[in-house]
């Protein structure tokens, strides 16, 4: 395990043609690289212009989150019986 750790150790690194050595130098070079690579870039996205989307009223929105009634579930299940494999007897 110590041999593998030795093989994975970064002793020095070249940054912009200059060699950085030592733990702090390598750590700083790597940190700077990834800080620049993953920094937040504020990009202005194109807008949608004058496009207007349809929206739901408050009553319609409330209907989307209300619980299902047992009768609605039964009706949906019984409607699926017509989609069964041919030859099976439909339940009534």
C-alpha positions in Angstrom: 0.0 0.0 0.0 2.8 2.4 0.8 4.4 1.6 -2.6 1.1 2.5 -4.4 0.9 5.7 -2.4 4.5 6.5 -3.5 3.5 5.9 -7.1 0.5 8.2 -6.8 2.5 11.1 -5.2 2.9 14.2 -7.3 6.3 15.6 -6.5 6.4 18.4 -9.0 4.2 19.9 -11.7 4.7 22.3 -14.6 2.5 25.3 -14.7 3.0 27.8 -17.6 6.5 26.5 -18.3 7.6 26.8 -14.6 8.1 23.8 -12.4 6.3 23.9 -9.0 7.8 21.6 -6.3 6.9 20.7 -2.8 3.6 19.9 -1.2 2.4 23.6 -0.9 3.5 24.5 -4.4 1.8 21.5 -6.0 -1.3 21.9 -3.9 -1.5 25.6 -4.8 -1.1 25.0 -8.5 -3.7 22.3 -8.5 -6.1 24.3 -6.5 -5.7 27.4 -8.7 -6.2 25.2 -11.8 -9.5 23.7 -10.6 -10.7 27.0 -9.1 -10.4 28.7 -12.5 -11.8 25.6 -14.3 -14.9 25.3 -12.1 -15.6 29.0 -11.2 -19.1 30.4 -11.7 -19.5 32.2 -15.0 -22.5 34.5 -15.3 -23.7 34.0 -18.9 -26.7 35.8 -20.3 -29.1 33.4 -21.8 -31.3 34.2 -24.7 -34.9 35.2 -23.7 -38.1 33.8 -25.0 -39.3 37.1 -26.3 -43.0 37.5 -26.5 -44.0 33.9 -26.1 -46.9 33.5 -23.7 -47.5 30.1 -22.1 -50.9 28.9 -21.0 -51.3 28.7 -17.3 -53.7 27.0 -14.9 -56.1 28.8 -12.6 -55.9 28.2 -8.9 -58.8 25.8 -9.0 -57.2 23.8 -11.8 -53.9 23.7 -9.9 -55.6 22.5 -6.8 -57.1 19.6 -8.8 -53.6 18.4 -9.6 -52.7 17.7 -6.0 -56.0 16.4 -4.6 -56.0 12.7 -3.6 -57.6 10.1 -5.9 -61.1 8.8 -5.0 -61.6 5.1 -4.7 -64.2 5.2 -7.5 -61.7 6.9 -9.8 -59.1 4.2 -9.2 -61.7 1.4 -9.8 -62.8 3.1 -13.0 -59.3 3.4 -14.3 -58.5 -0.3 -13.5 -61.7 -1.6 -15.1 -61.0 0.5 -18.2 -57.7 -1.4 -18.6 -59.4 -4.7 -18.8 -60.2 -4.1 -22.4 -56.4 -4.1 -23.0 -55.9 -7.6 -21.7 -54.5 -10.5 -23.7 -57.0 -11.9 -26.2 -58.6 -15.1 -24.9 -58.8 -14.2 -21.2 -62.2 -13.7 -19.9 -63.1 -10.1 -18.9 -64.2 -9.6 -15.3 -67.6 -7.9 -14.8 
